[in-house]
Amino acid sequence: MRCPCGCGQRIELPLLDEANPHWRLRIDKEGRPTLSPSIWLRDGCRSHFFVRAGRVIWVW
């Protein structure tokens, strides 16, 4: 995915349980994704956000 702040940074999130760290992806009945835990970019724009039911929720 690309960073939702608009900087264009490519974000890769491992979903395999064997990866460390890894994220969990759930899709609701309407097809909207939820990712956990939050996504926190340590470099570049340093965005920190959650994806819940297809919406970006910023951590300020």
All heavy atoms as a GROMACS GRO file, in nm:
protein
  497
    1MET      N    1   0.085  -0.117   0.000
    1MET     CA    2   0.000   0.000   0.000
    1MET      C    3   0.088   0.123   0.000
    1MET      O    4   0.208   0.114   0.028
    1MET     CB    5  -0.095  -0.002   0.120
    1MET     CG    6  -0.030   0.012   0.256
    1MET     SD    7  -0.142  -0.003   0.397
    1MET     CE    8  -0.211   0.158   0.406
    2ARG      N    9   0.032   0.237  -0.030
    2ARG     CA   10   0.103   0.365  -0.024
    2ARG      C   11   0.059   0.439   0.101
    2ARG      O   12  -0.056   0.427   0.145
    2ARG     CB   13   0.072   0.451  -0.146
    2ARG     CG   14   0.117   0.390  -0.276
    2ARG     CD   15   0.264   0.408  -0.294
    2ARG     NE   16   0.305   0.341  -0.418
    2ARG     CZ   17   0.429   0.318  -0.450
    2ARG    NH1   18   0.526   0.355  -0.368
    2ARG    NH2   19   0.459   0.257  -0.561
    3CYS      N   20   0.149   0.516   0.156
    3CYS     CA   21   0.118   0.592   0.277
    3CYS      C   22  -0.001   0.683   0.252
    3CYS      O   23  -0.004   0.757   0.152
    3CYS     CB   24   0.239   0.672   0.321
    3CYS     SG   25   0.211   0.761   0.476
    4PRO      N   26  -0.100   0.681   0.340
    4PRO     CA   27  -0.219   0.763   0.319
    4PRO      C   28  -0.197   0.913   0.342
    4PRO      O   29  -0.285   0.992   0.311
    4PRO     CB   30  -0.320   0.707   0.419
    4PRO     CG   31  -0.237   0.646   0.525
    4PRO     CD   32  -0.114   0.595   0.457
    5CYS      N   33  -0.079   0.954   0.389
    5CYS     CA   34  -0.054   1.097   0.409
    5CYS      C   35  -0.033   1.169   0.277
    5CYS      O   36  -0.040   1.291   0.270
    5CYS     CB   37   0.066   1.120   0.502
    5CYS     SG   38   0.226   1.112   0.420
    6GLY      N   39  -0.005   1.092   0.170
    6GLY     CA   40   0.015   1.150   0.040
    6GLY      C   41   0.161   1.159  -0.001
    6GLY      O   42   0.192   1.203  -0.111
    7CYS      N   43   0.253   1.117   0.086
    7CYS     CA   44   0.396   1.126   0.054
    7CYS      C   45   0.437   1.025  -0.054
    7CYS      O   46   0.542   1.039  -0.114
    7CYS     CB   47   0.482   1.108   0.179
    7CYS     SG   48   0.488   0.937   0.243
    8GLY      N   49   0.355   0.921  -0.073
    8GLY     CA   50   0.383   0.821  -0.176
    8GLY      C   51   0.472   0.707  -0.131
    8GLY      O   52   0.502   0.617  -0.208
    9GLN      N   53   0.515   0.706  -0.004
    9GLN     CA   54   0.601   0.600   0.045
    9GLN      C   55   0.529   0.466   0.038
    9GLN      O   56   0.413   0.454   0.076
    9GLN     CB   57   0.644   0.627   0.189
    9GLN     CG   58   0.738   0.524   0.244
    9GLN     CD   59   0.794   0.562   0.380
    9GLN    OE1   60   0.786   0.676   0.421
    9GLN    NE2   61   0.850   0.466   0.450
   10ARG      N   62   0.599   0.366  -0.012
   10ARG     CA   63   0.544   0.231  -0.022
   10ARG      C   64   0.554   0.164   0.114
   10ARG      O   65   0.659   0.167   0.180
   10ARG     CB   66   0.623   0.153  -0.125
   10ARG     CG   67   0.573   0.015  -0.148
   10ARG     CD   68   0.653  -0.048  -0.259
   10ARG     NE   69   0.637  -0.192  -0.254
   10ARG     CZ   70   0.701  -0.275  -0.330
   10ARG    NH1   71   0.789  -0.230  -0.418
   10ARG    NH2   72   0.681  -0.403  -0.320
   11ILE      N   73   0.444   0.102   0.158
   11ILE     CA   74   0.439   0.034   0.286
   11ILE      C   75   0.413  -0.114   0.261
   11ILE      O   76   0.314  -0.149   0.196
   11ILE     CB   77   0.329   0.093   0.376
   11ILE    CG1   78   0.352   0.241   0.400
   11ILE    CG2   79   0.321   0.016   0.508
   11ILE    CD1   80   0.237   0.310   0.472
   12GLU      N   81   0.500  -0.198   0.312
   12GLU     CA   82   0.482  -0.343   0.303
   12GLU      C   83   0.458  -0.396   0.443
   12GLU      O   84   0.536  -0.369   0.535
   12GLU     CB   85   0.604  -0.409   0.242
   12GLU     CG   86   0.624  -0.370   0.097
   12GLU     CD   87   0.740  -0.443   0.032
   12GLU    OE1   88   0.786  -0.546   0.087
   12GLU    OE2   89   0.784  -0.398  -0.073
   13LEU      N   90   0.350  -0.470   0.460
   13LEU     CA   91   0.314  -0.524   0.591
   13LEU      C   92   0.305  -0.676   0.582
   13LEU      O   93   0.215  -0.729   0.518
   13LEU     CB   94   0.178  -0.468   0.635
   13LEU     CG   95   0.168  -0.317   0.644
   13LEU    CD1   96   0.024  -0.275   0.669
   13LEU    CD2   97   0.259  -0.264   0.753
   14PRO      N   98   0.398  -0.747   0.646
   14PRO     CA   99   0.391  -0.893   0.644
   14PRO      C  100   0.267  -0.943   0.718
   14PRO      O  101   0.236  -0.894   0.827
   14PRO     CB  102   0.518  -0.938   0.715
   14PRO     CG  103   0.591  -0.817   0.758
   14PRO     CD  104   0.513  -0.698   0.719
   15LEU      N  105   0.197  -1.037   0.658
   15LEU     CA  106   0.075  -1.093   0.716
   15LEU      C  107   0.095  -1.235   0.768
   15LEU      O  108   0.007  -1.288   0.836
   15LEU     CB  109  -0.038  -1.091   0.613
   15LEU     CG  110  -0.077  -0.954   0.559
   15LEU    CD1  111  -0.183  -0.968   0.450
   15LEU    CD2  112  -0.124  -0.862   0.669
   16LEU      N  113   0.208  -1.296   0.739
   16LEU     CA  114   0.234  -1.433   0.783
   16LEU      C  115   0.264  -1.436   0.932
   16LEU      O  116   0.341  -1.355   0.983
   16LEU     CB  117   0.353  -1.491   0.706
   16LEU     CG  118   0.335  -1.507   0.556
   16LEU    CD1  119   0.467  -1.550   0.493
   16LEU    CD2  120   0.227  -1.610   0.527
   17ASP      N  121   0.204  -1.531   1.002
   17ASP     CA  122   0.228  -1.545   1.146
   17ASP      C  123   0.375  -1.567   1.178
   17ASP      O  124   0.422  -1.529   1.285
   17ASP     CB  125   0.146  -1.660   1.203
   17ASP     CG  126  -0.002  -1.628   1.212
   17ASP    OD1  127  -0.037  -1.508   1.212
   17ASP    OD2  128  -0.082  -1.722   1.218
   18GLU      N  129   0.448  -1.629   1.086
   18GLU     CA  130   0.589  -1.658   1.109
   18GLU      C  131   0.676  -1.533   1.103
   18GLU      O  132   0.789  -1.534   1.152
   18GLU     CB  133   0.641  -1.760   1.007
   18GLU     CG  134   0.575  -1.895   1.016
   18GLU     CD  135   0.439  -1.899   0.945
   18GLU    OE1  136   0.413  -1.818   0.856
   18GLU    OE2  137   0.357  -1.986   0.983
   19ALA      N  138   0.629  -1.427   1.040
   19ALA     CA  139   0.707  -1.303   1.028
   19ALA      C  140   0.703  -1.227   1.160
   19ALA      O  141   0.607  -1.236   1.236
   19ALA     CB  142   0.650  -1.217   0.916
   20ASN      N  143   0.809  -1.154   1.185
   20ASN     CA  144   0.813  -1.074   1.306
   20ASN      C  145   0.873  -0.938   1.273
   20ASN      O  146   0.989  -0.933   1.232
   20ASN     CB  147   0.897  -1.145   1.413
   20ASN     CG  148   0.885  -1.079   1.547
   20ASN    OD1  149   0.794  -1.001   1.572
   20ASN    ND2  150   0.978  -1.108   1.634
   21PRO      N  151   0.800  -0.830   1.283
   21PRO     CA  152   0.661  -0.823   1.325
   21PRO      C  153   0.566  -0.864   1.213
   21PRO      O  154   0.607  -0.873   1.097
   21PRO     CB  155   0.641  -0.676   1.361
   21PRO     CG  156   0.734  -0.604   1.269
   21PRO     CD  157   0.854  -0.697   1.253
   22HIS      N  158   0.441  -0.885   1.246
   22HIS     CA  159   0.341  -0.913   1.143
   22HIS      C  160   0.208  -0.847   1.183
   22HIS      O  161   0.189  -0.810   1.297
   22HIS     CB  162   0.322  -1.064   1.121
   22HIS     CG  163   0.260  -1.136   1.236
   22HIS    ND1  164   0.333  -1.185   1.340
   22HIS    CD2  165   0.130  -1.166   1.264
   22HIS    CE1  166   0.252  -1.244   1.426
   22HIS    NE2  167   0.128  -1.233   1.383
   23TRP      N  168   0.125  -0.829   1.083
   23TRP     CA  169  -0.006  -0.766   1.102
   23TRP      C  170  -0.115  -0.866   1.072
   23TRP      O  171  -0.094  -0.964   1.001
   23TRP     CB  172  -0.020  -0.645   1.007
   23TRP     CG  173   0.054  -0.526   1.057
   23TRP    CD1  174   0.000  -0.417   1.119
   23TRP    CD2  175   0.195  -0.502   1.049
   23TRP    NE1  176   0.100  -0.328   1.152
   23TRP    CE2  177   0.221  -0.379   1.111
   23TRP    CE3  178   0.303  -0.574   1.001
   23TRP    CZ2  179   0.347  -0.324   1.123
   23TRP    CZ3  180   0.430  -0.520   1.012
   23TRP    CH2  181   0.450  -0.397   1.073
   24ARG      N  182  -0.231  -0.840   1.124
   24ARG     CA  183  -0.348  -0.923   1.095
   24ARG      C  184  -0.444  -0.841   1.009
   24ARG      O  185  -0.468  -0.723   1.036
   24ARG     CB  186  -0.418  -0.965   1.224
   24ARG     CG  187  -0.331  -1.050   1.311
   24ARG     CD  188  -0.413  -1.135   1.405
   24ARG     NE  189  -0.327  -1.211   1.494
   24ARG     CZ  190  -0.270  -1.326   1.464
   24ARG    NH1  191  -0.288  -1.378   1.346
   24ARG    NH2  192  -0.195  -1.388   1.552
   25LEU      N  193  -0.496  -0.905   0.908
   25LEU     CA  194  -0.590  -0.842   0.816
   25LEU      C  195  -0.725  -0.910   0.830
   25LEU      O  196  -0.735  -1.033   0.822
   25LEU     CB  197  -0.540  -0.856   0.672
   25LEU     CG  198  -0.636  -0.811   0.562
   25LEU    CD1  199  -0.663  -0.661   0.571
   25LEU    CD2  200  -0.580  -0.848   0.426
   26ARG      N  201  -0.826  -0.831   0.855
   26ARG     CA  202  -0.964  -0.881   0.858
   26ARG      C  203  -1.044  -0.801   0.756
   26ARG      O  204  -1.024  -0.681   0.741
   26ARG     CB  205  -1.026  -0.864   0.997
   26ARG     CG  206  -0.968  -0.960   1.099
   26ARG     CD  207  -1.032  -0.945   1.235
   26ARG     NE  208  -0.991  -0.816   1.291
   26ARG     CZ  209  -1.071  -0.732   1.353
   26ARG    NH1  210  -1.198  -0.758   1.370
   26ARG    NH2  211  -1.026  -0.617   1.400
   27ILE      N  212  -1.134  -0.868   0.689
   27ILE     CA  213  -1.223  -0.806   0.591
   27ILE      C  214  -1.365  -0.823   0.642
   27ILE      O  215  -1.408  -0.935   0.670
   27ILE     CB  216  -1.208  -0.871   0.451
   27ILE    CG1  217  -1.063  -0.872   0.405
   27ILE    CG2  218  -1.299  -0.802   0.350
   27ILE    CD1  219  -1.003  -0.736   0.379
   28ASP      N  220  -1.439  -0.713   0.655
   28ASP     CA  221  -1.576  -0.724   0.705
   28ASP      C  222  -1.673  -0.762   0.593
   28ASP      O  223  -1.632  -0.781   0.478
   28ASP     CB  224  -1.619  -0.596   0.780
   28ASP     CG  225  -1.634  -0.474   0.691
   28ASP    OD1  226  -1.640  -0.487   0.566
   28ASP    OD2  227  -1.640  -0.362   0.745
   29LYS      N  228  -1.798  -0.775   0.627
   29LYS     CA  229  -1.901  -0.819   0.530
   29LYS      C  230  -1.913  -0.726   0.410
   29LYS      O  231  -1.954  -0.768   0.303
   29LYS     CB  232  -2.037  -0.832   0.599
   29LYS     CG  233  -2.044  -0.946   0.697
   29LYS     CD  234  -2.182  -0.959   0.756
   29LYS     CE  235  -2.183  -0.887   0.888
   29LYS     NZ  236  -2.308  -0.900   0.963
   30GLU      N  237  -1.878  -0.599   0.431
   30GLU     CA  238  -1.885  -0.501   0.322
   30GLU      C  239  -1.756  -0.494   0.241
   30GLU      O  240  -1.743  -0.412   0.152
   30GLU     CB  241  -1.918  -0.361   0.376
   30GLU     CG  242  -2.062  -0.345   0.424
   30GLU     CD  243  -2.083  -0.408   0.562
   30GLU    OE1  244  -1.989  -0.408   0.643
   30GLU    OE2  245  -2.195  -0.456   0.587
   31GLY      N  246  -1.658  -0.580   0.275
   31GLY     CA  247  -1.532  -0.584   0.202
   31GLY      C  248  -1.430  -0.481   0.249
   31GLY      O  249  -1.331  -0.456   0.180
   32ARG      N  250  -1.453  -0.422   0.367
   32ARG     CA  251  -1.362  -0.319   0.418
   32ARG      C  252  -1.254  -0.382   0.505
   32ARG      O  253  -1.284  -0.461   0.594
   32ARG     CB  254  -1.440  -0.215   0.499
   32ARG     CG  255  -1.547  -0.146   0.416
   32ARG     CD  256  -1.632  -0.056   0.500
   32ARG     NE  257  -1.697  -0.134   0.605
   32ARG     CZ  258  -1.790  -0.086   0.687
   32ARG    NH1  259  -1.828   0.039   0.677
   32ARG    NH2  260  -1.845  -0.164   0.779
   33PRO      N  261  -1.127  -0.343   0.482
   33PRO     CA  262  -1.017  -0.403   0.558
   33PRO      C  263  -0.996  -0.338   0.694
   33PRO      O  264  -1.018  -0.218   0.712
   33PRO     CB  265  -0.896  -0.376   0.468
   33PRO     CG  266  -0.931  -0.247   0.400
   33PRO     CD  267  -1.080  -0.253   0.377
   34THR      N  268  -0.952  -0.419   0.788
   34THR     CA  269  -0.903  -0.373   0.918
   34THR      C  270  -0.768  -0.439   0.939
   34THR      O  271  -0.754  -0.560   0.920
   34THR     CB  272  -0.999  -0.412   1.032
   34THR    OG1  273  -1.121  -0.338   1.016
   34THR    CG2  274  -0.941  -0.382   1.169
   35LEU      N  275  -0.668  -0.357   0.974
   35LEU     CA  276  -0.534  -0.407   1.002
   35LEU      C  277  -0.501  -0.384   1.148
   35LEU      O  278  -0.538  -0.281   1.205
   35LEU     CB  279  -0.431  -0.333   0.916
   35LEU     CG  280  -0.426  -0.369   0.769
   35LEU    CD1  281  -0.348  -0.264   0.693
   35LEU    CD2  282  -0.363  -0.506   0.752
   36SER      N  283  -0.433  -0.479   1.208
   36SER     CA  284  -0.384  -0.457   1.344
   36SER      C  285  -0.247  -0.524   1.356
   36SER      O  286  -0.222  -0.626   1.293
   36SER     CB  287  -0.482  -0.511   1.448
   36SER     OG  288  -0.502  -0.649   1.430
   37PRO      N  289  -0.157  -0.464   1.432
   37PRO     CA  290  -0.171  -0.342   1.510
   37PRO      C  291  -0.163  -0.218   1.420
   37PRO      O  292  -0.174  -0.229   1.297
   37PRO     CB  293  -0.052  -0.349   1.605
   37PRO     CG  294   0.053  -0.422   1.527
   37PRO     CD  295  -0.025  -0.525   1.445
   38SER      N  296  -0.138  -0.102   1.481
   38SER     CA  297  -0.126   0.022   1.405
   38SER      C  298  -0.004   0.015   1.313
   38SER      O  299   0.084  -0.070   1.328
   38SER     CB  300  -0.113   0.142   1.498
   38SER     OG  301   0.010   0.138   1.568
   39ILE      N  302   0.002   0.107   1.220
   39ILE     CA  303   0.114   0.119   1.127
   39ILE      C  304   0.188   0.246   1.163
   39ILE      O  305   0.128   0.355   1.166
   39ILE     CB  306   0.063   0.123   0.981
   39ILE    CG1  307  -0.013  -0.007   0.952
   39ILE    CG2  308   0.178   0.143   0.885
   39ILE    CD1  309  -0.109   0.003   0.838
   40TRP      N  310   0.316   0.233   1.194
   40TRP     CA  311   0.396   0.346   1.238
   40TRP      C  312   0.525   0.347   1.157
   40TRP      O  313   0.609   0.259   1.172
   40TRP     CB  314   0.426   0.336   1.386
   40TRP     CG  315   0.486   0.457   1.449
   40TRP    CD1  316   0.528   0.571   1.387
   40TRP    CD2  317   0.510   0.476   1.588
   40TRP    NE1  318   0.576   0.659   1.478
   40TRP    CE2  319   0.566   0.603   1.603
   40TRP    CE3  320   0.489   0.397   1.700
   40TRP    CZ2  321   0.602   0.654   1.727
   40TRP    CZ3  322   0.525   0.449   1.822
   40TRP    CH2  323   0.580   0.576   1.836
   41LEU      N  324   0.538   0.445   1.070
   41LEU     CA  325   0.657   0.455   0.986
   41LEU      C  326   0.768   0.523   1.066
   41LEU      O  327   0.753   0.635   1.112
   41LEU     CB  328   0.626   0.534   0.859
   41LEU     CG  329   0.512   0.478   0.774
   41LEU    CD1  330   0.488   0.565   0.653
   41LEU    CD2  331   0.540   0.335   0.734
   42ARG      N  332   0.877   0.454   1.082
   42ARG     CA  333   0.988   0.504   1.164
   42ARG      C  334   1.078   0.602   1.087
   42ARG      O  335   1.158   0.671   1.148
   42ARG     CB  336   1.073   0.389   1.216
   42ARG     CG  337   0.994   0.285   1.290
   42ARG     CD  338   0.970   0.326   1.431
   42ARG     NE  339   0.906   0.214   1.503
   42ARG     CZ  340   0.831   0.231   1.608
   42ARG    NH1  341   0.808   0.350   1.655
   42ARG    NH2  342   0.775   0.128   1.665
   43ASP      N  343   1.065   0.603   0.956
   43ASP     CA  344   1.145   0.696   0.876
   43ASP      C  345   1.055   0.765   0.775
   43ASP      O  346   0.935   0.740   0.771
   43ASP     CB  347   1.260   0.622   0.806
   43ASP     CG  348   1.214   0.507   0.718
   43ASP    OD1  349   1.094   0.473   0.722
   43ASP    OD2  350   1.296   0.451   0.645
   44GLY      N  351   1.111   0.852   0.694
   44GLY     CA  352   1.030   0.925   0.597
   44GLY      C  353   0.934   1.020   0.665
   44GLY      O  354   0.973   1.097   0.752
   45CYS      N  355   0.807   1.011   0.633
   45CYS     CA  356   0.706   1.103   0.686
   45CYS      C  357   0.670   1.075   0.832
   45CYS      O  358   0.606   1.157   0.897
   45CYS     CB  359   0.580   1.098   0.599
   45CYS     SG  360   0.495   0.940   0.612
   46ARG      N  361   0.706   0.957   0.883
   46ARG     CA  362   0.683   0.918   1.022
   46ARG      C  363   0.535   0.910   1.059
   46ARG      O  364   0.496   0.932   1.173
   46ARG     CB  365   0.760   1.008   1.118
   46ARG     CG  366   0.910   1.004   1.092
   46ARG     CD  367   0.992   1.087   1.186
   46ARG     NE  368   0.967   1.064   1.326
   46ARG     CZ  369   1.020   0.967   1.400
   46ARG    NH1  370   1.103   0.882   1.345
   46ARG    NH2  371   0.993   0.956   1.529
   47SER      N  372   0.451   0.878   0.962
   47SER     CA  373   0.307   0.865   0.988
   47SER      C  374   0.280   0.752   1.086
   47SER      O  375   0.353   0.653   1.091
   47SER     CB  376   0.232   0.835   0.857
   47SER     OG  377   0.230   0.949   0.776
   48HIS      N  378   0.173   0.767   1.162
   48HIS     CA  379   0.127   0.664   1.256
   48HIS      C  380  -0.025   0.662   1.245
   48HIS      O  381  -0.090   0.763   1.266
   48HIS     CB  382   0.173   0.698   1.398
   48HIS     CG  383   0.144   0.590   1.497
   48HIS    ND1  384   0.158   0.611   1.631
   48HIS    CD2  385   0.104   0.461   1.484
   48HIS    CE1  386   0.128   0.500   1.697
   48HIS    NE2  387   0.094   0.407   1.608
   49PHE      N  388  -0.080   0.545   1.211
   49PHE     CA  389  -0.223   0.536   1.186
   49PHE      C  390  -0.273   0.393   1.203
   49PHE      O  391  -0.196   0.298   1.205
   49PHE     CB  392  -0.258   0.587   1.047
   49PHE     CG  393  -0.188   0.514   0.934
   49PHE    CD1  394  -0.249   0.408   0.870
   49PHE    CD2  395  -0.062   0.554   0.892
   49PHE    CE1  396  -0.185   0.341   0.767
   49PHE    CE2  397   0.003   0.487   0.790
   49PHE     CZ  398  -0.058   0.381   0.727
   50PHE      N  399  -0.404   0.380   1.218
   50PHE     CA  400  -0.475   0.254   1.218
   50PHE      C  401  -0.556   0.248   1.089
   50PHE      O  402  -0.596   0.351   1.035
   50PHE     CB  403  -0.573   0.243   1.335
   50PHE     CG  404  -0.508   0.232   1.469
   50PHE    CD1  405  -0.476   0.345   1.542
   50PHE    CD2  406  -0.482   0.108   1.524
   50PHE    CE1  407  -0.418   0.336   1.667
   50PHE    CE2  408  -0.424   0.097   1.650
   50PHE     CZ  409  -0.392   0.211   1.721
   51VAL      N  410  -0.586   0.128   1.042
   51VAL     CA  411  -0.684   0.107   0.936
   51VAL      C  412  -0.796   0.026   0.999
   51VAL      O  413  -0.775  -0.087   1.044
   51VAL     CB  414  -0.624   0.033   0.814
   51VAL    CG1  415  -0.732   0.005   0.711
   51VAL    CG2  416  -0.509   0.112   0.754
   52ARG      N  417  -0.914   0.086   1.008
   52ARG     CA  418  -1.030   0.024   1.069
   52ARG      C  419  -1.150   0.037   0.975
   52ARG      O  420  -1.187   0.149   0.937
   52ARG     CB  421  -1.066   0.091   1.203
   52ARG     CG  422  -0.958   0.079   1.308
   52ARG     CD  423  -0.954  -0.063   1.363
   52ARG     NE  424  -0.860  -0.075   1.473
   52ARG     CZ  425  -0.739  -0.127   1.462
   52ARG    NH1  426  -0.697  -0.173   1.347
   52ARG    NH2  427  -0.659  -0.136   1.566
   53ALA      N  428  -1.205  -0.076   0.937
   53ALA     CA  429  -1.322  -0.079   0.847
   53ALA      C  430  -1.299   0.010   0.724
   53ALA      O  431  -1.386   0.083   0.682
   53ALA     CB  432  -1.448  -0.038   0.922
   54GLY      N  433  -1.178   0.000   0.667
   54GLY     CA  434  -1.147   0.071   0.545
   54GLY      C  435  -1.114   0.218   0.562
   54GLY      O  436  -1.089   0.288   0.464
   55ARG      N  437  -1.112   0.267   0.685
   55ARG     CA  438  -1.083   0.408   0.711
   55ARG      C  439  -0.949   0.423   0.781
   55ARG      O  440  -0.912   0.339   0.863
   55ARG     CB  441  -1.192   0.469   0.798
   55ARG     CG  442  -1.328   0.466   0.730
   55ARG     CD  443  -1.430   0.538   0.808
   55ARG     NE  444  -1.387   0.677   0.822
   55ARG     CZ  445  -1.459   0.772   0.873
   55ARG    NH1  446  -1.578   0.746   0.918
   55ARG    NH2  447  -1.415   0.894   0.882
   56VAL      N  448  -0.878   0.530   0.751
   56VAL     CA  449  -0.752   0.561   0.817
   56VAL      C  450  -0.784   0.644   0.940
   56VAL      O  451  -0.855   0.746   0.932
   56VAL     CB  452  -0.657   0.638   0.723
   56VAL    CG1  453  -0.534   0.686   0.798
   56VAL    CG2  454  -0.619   0.550   0.605
   57ILE      N  455  -0.732   0.601   1.054
   57ILE     CA  456  -0.747   0.675   1.178
   57ILE      C  457  -0.608   0.716   1.224
   57ILE      O  458  -0.524   0.630   1.257
   57ILE     CB  459  -0.818   0.589   1.287
   57ILE    CG1  460  -0.954   0.546   1.235
   57ILE    CG2  461  -0.826   0.665   1.419
   57ILE    CD1  462  -1.020   0.440   1.317
   58TRP      N  463  -0.582   0.845   1.221
   58TRP     CA  464  -0.450   0.898   1.251
   58TRP      C  465  -0.423   0.901   1.400
   58TRP      O  466  -0.511   0.931   1.480
   58TRP     CB  467  -0.435   1.040   1.195
   58TRP     CG  468  -0.438   1.040   1.045
   58TRP    CD1  469  -0.543   1.070   0.965
   58TRP    CD2  470  -0.331   1.005   0.959
   58TRP    NE1  471  -0.509   1.056   0.833
   58TRP    CE2  472  -0.378   1.016   0.827
   58TRP    CE3  473  -0.198   0.963   0.979
   58TRP    CZ2  474  -0.298   0.989   0.716
   58TRP    CZ3  475  -0.119   0.938   0.868
   58TRP    CH2  476  -0.169   0.950   0.740
   59VAL      N  477  -0.298   0.871   1.435
   59VAL     CA  478  -0.251   0.885   1.573
   59VAL      C  479  -0.164   1.010   1.574
   59VAL      O  480  -0.065   1.018   1.504
   59VAL     CB  481  -0.167   0.762   1.617
   59VAL    CG1  482  -0.112   0.784   1.757
   59VAL    CG2  483  -0.251   0.637   1.609
   60TRP      N  484  -0.204   1.109   1.651
   60TRP     CA  485  -0.129   1.235   1.656
   60TRP      C  486  -0.054   1.237   1.779
   60TRP      O  487  -0.001   1.264   1.854
   60TRP     CB  488  -0.222   1.354   1.645
   60TRP     CG  489  -0.304   1.352   1.520
   60TRP    CD1  490  -0.435   1.323   1.510
   60TRP    CD2  491  -0.260   1.376   1.385
   60TRP    NE1  492  -0.477   1.328   1.380
   60TRP    CE2  493  -0.371   1.361   1.302
   60TRP    CE3  494  -0.138   1.409   1.328
   60TRP    CZ2  495  -0.363   1.379   1.164
   60TRP    CZ3  496  -0.133   1.426   1.192
   60TRP    CH2  497  -0.244   1.412   1.112
   0.00000   0.00000   0.00000
